[in-house]
């Protein structure tokens, strides 16, 4: 009260408190908060007790992830150049590349060659390859990150982000130190594996021989995730498709869903063993139609925890091998972290692999 009177205020007491009338020259005082401010100023801001807010903070767990930009930078590091093509494509080209997928046609297209929403990024990328080849650019490496549009039976539209790439020409640019070598299936498969390794999914994603309308039989692989879902394809463009698109030379493509690549895993370190590692090689003869990846997977499962590594180092067909058969040579590493392995343990592990290969793939030990 004393402070308000000192400020020239007129006070009138009532049941609720005071009714305050400010002097006519105090145009800055019009509401209750203005009075509180004046009282605080006279009392002294430093004299007002303070209390820090108290609250609990719980940070939500966020899965480890990789950004699209990091994937793009990795593709650039592999020698690719980024392309940005129209989401509208020529329905004739799309019919050649994905005849089994329904197409969403536009009601008001820009032109007849841009009258359908793309169901695969290959349509735009292969058109870009043709454009470059028509201008004497025969070594082409392009990739794109973009959406594909898949109409559903219920009338809805599924939009998915994809990563796609295309390569053709020589492995390396012409130079005196580089040997001329044409790109093959394993070059582009290796590029895909590099991206999978970057995202930490290389151990959970596998490649299986597959069929695709736009790709060459025998040089096509489906990219399969841990849940056995097909997330993409990689392979050589079918000669008939290549001819219809007027492309020159062998052309290799890949396309896979982007979402599985973004959810990466944190790498874990395992202490190196102080005890010696032992190598044992296994050579088996089996049907040529059996995939080497299936054989290696069987060996990993049969080898259990003592098996540190398994890989394929030789494939042979010819003299001494029956027609329709082939020989696969598998290398294995055996090791323990607490002691030196005994010969009996190694022999038992190798025999377990041989038995599993015989049972699951009818393999015969050479």
Secondary structure, DSSP 8 states (H G I E B T S, - for coil): -HHHHHTT-EEEEETTEEEEE--TT-TT--SHHHHHHHHHHHH-GGGS-------------------HHHHHHHHHHTT-EE----SEE-HHHHHHH-TTS--EE-SS-SSGGG-EE-S-THHHHHHHHHHHHTTT---EEEEEEEEEEEE-TTS-EEEEEEEEEEEESBSS---TTS---B--HHHHHHHHHHHHHHHT-TTT-EEEE---TTEEEEEEEEEE-TTS-EEEEEEEE-HHHHHHTT--S-EEEEEEESHHHHS----------SS--EEEEEEEEEETTS-HHHHHHHHHHHHGGGEEEEEEEEEE-STTS-TTEEEEEEEEEE--SSS---HHHHHHHHHHHHHHHHHHH--EE-
